Amino acid sequence: MIKHLFKMVWNRKRTNFLITVEIFFSFLVLFTVILFGVYYTDNYRQPLGFSYQNVLNISITRDRRIDRSPPGEPNQATTGPKEPSPSLVIARQLFLTFRDFNEIESFAGANIPPYSTSTSITSYDLAVGTVVIYTNDATDSFADTMGLNVTRGRWFSKEDDGVGYLPVVINERLSRNVFGNEDPIGKNLVRDARPRDGAVEPEQRVVGVITDYRKDGEFAGLENYMFQRQNLNDSGSEPPEHILVRVRKGTTAEFEARLMSRMQAVAKDWSFQIEPLADAREVRLKLNLAPIIAAGLVAVFLMIMVALGLTGVLWQNVTQRTKEIGLRRAKGATAGNIYTQILGELLVITSFGLVIGIAVVVQFPLLDLIGFINDKVYIWSVLLSLFLIYGLTLLCGLYPSRLATRVQPAEALHYE
């Protein structure tokens, strides 16, 4: 039976070629949409790595002119011990002010808060190759404030004061990519780095490892992430760009007004913007969902057009084969035999298009063009796409096949 179906399809190869091409391109488009749909769904199911509930993000815009030395005055760096900049002094005062509020459970400074569109990326040339790392600066209380999960080692603390290296905390993904199964605690992240422009890379010693931290939210994939210590007690440190405040559950918006008033009294020339991380999360989710929904709608309309076109082609195909179908009925073929033949030929044609389509999509992981998508997501996307395409073609072939079963032997005798 199968050999007969292949023979029938081959005998009508010119007509079936167009259907095969249509199915091939439909598979590519549908696979692309499903691939990213499965990718984002899988990302959404993964742990976020931090807790955004009851956390306020305070964005700081500071007047940098106060840190400039007046004309004619010598630079502190060449005249003796460096004094803290005026901005750093104000930042310290702000942190002291937060301790006066009973509504605040904890607070921390960071240059890039969760759900922010800002990103800091550094490329490291290591023994394992070039590794792209997302970096962030954070204070000692950031882990407690954001609910980070330290799996090995520790977070930044006073133990790191005065040490001769730069303490860093990395996530599990970066630890696996650089150190493999080895314990990274106490190791230098750039121990195999090649000096650039004759400069020696400073030692960046790993003091802790956290779970996979996804700063960009639930739909974001896992990235290599590294935190560097931001020590406000160090006179050479820069003030944080953001302050994250975890408030007690049930704190009202009235607290934000009081907090804003106190901050403005301490830093008269600075401006502040307070936004709950929950609100930033909603905005980020909408931004991520917009292209997904748009691509999904395009795919739905495309599938509708493909279904209508395929149904029309099959309908015309059945009409042109009235004589052939009638002769089969005259020789004793039942309506079920005709039904099976038409749908069987359609499945063979569909398989030809899908085999070509799979041969194309398999090249992407082999060429590492979509390395951010894991094998599990890719395999599920292929299987789901095959299921939908086969289902669509069978659905389109039901009515034309039913028409074919109604052809009577007498019609073949009178067909011209």
Buried (B, 14 or more C-beta within 10 A) or exposed (E): EEEEBBEBBEEBEEBBEEBBEBBBEBBBBBBBBBBBBBBBEBBBEBEBBBBBEBBBBBBBEBBEEEEEEEEEEEEEEEEEEEEBBBBBBBBBEBBEBBEEBEBBBBBBBBBBBBBBEEEEEEEBBBEEEEBEBBBBBBBBBBBBBBBBBBEBBBBBBEEBEEEEEBBBBBBBBBBBBBBEEEEBBEBBBBEEBEEEEEEEBEBBBBBBBBBBBBBBBBBBBBBBBBBBBBBBEBBEBBBBBBBBBBBEEEBEEEBBEEBBEBBEEBBEEBEBEBBBBEEBBEEBBEBBEEEBEEBBEEBEEBBEEBBEBBBEBBBEBBEEBBBBBBBBBBEEBEBEBBBBBBBBBBBBBBBBBBEBBBEEBEEBBEEEEBEEBBEEBBEBBBEBBBEBBBEBBBEBBBEBBBBBBEBEBEBBEEBE
